[in-house]
Amino acid sequence: MIERTLVLIKPDGVYRSLIGKVISDFEEAGLKIVALKLVKPTKEVALNHYPADENWYNSLWEKTKKSFEEQGKQFAETPQQTGDRVRSYLVNYIVDQPVVAMVVEGNEAIANVRKIVGATSPSKADPSTIRGKFSTDSYDLADSQQRAVRNIVHASDSKETAEREIKTWFKDEEIVEYKRADEDILY
């Protein structure tokens, strides 16, 4: 199924001049870029991108709690506290710093993009993925420095999220319809 997803090359990817390499990985996999821009996000855009969603807060809290317990550490935050803390790290990281926003289209684009970018924690990402090739950051290090994980890219995790995120970053007229020369072979 042909679908669209949002990808952000975060400030660490932009500052390290990885834009072309990241885009190349998607294009080489048969996906196409249908919208692309370099922006300095406003706080409003960042807050819309990272909404205060109860399900996200609970999921984040469970993962964080499990990670602490695996290390034999105490964890006393509530889901709200954990969510607010991490959300503030994420928002502060992308506000007023260059970010490349793009809409990627192709067969099962959401799942394929997430496979190409790799695990959210670069230290656990397969070395053949974008995060595995270009970062070694971890949640533990980021938490100890009270900052967001520097994992090069963001990729939407579901169809609903992709639709919301694309609308946050792009106007309809900024998304271009075209056919790749190899689409008949790819799809």
Disulfide bonds with the S-S distance in Angstrom:
none
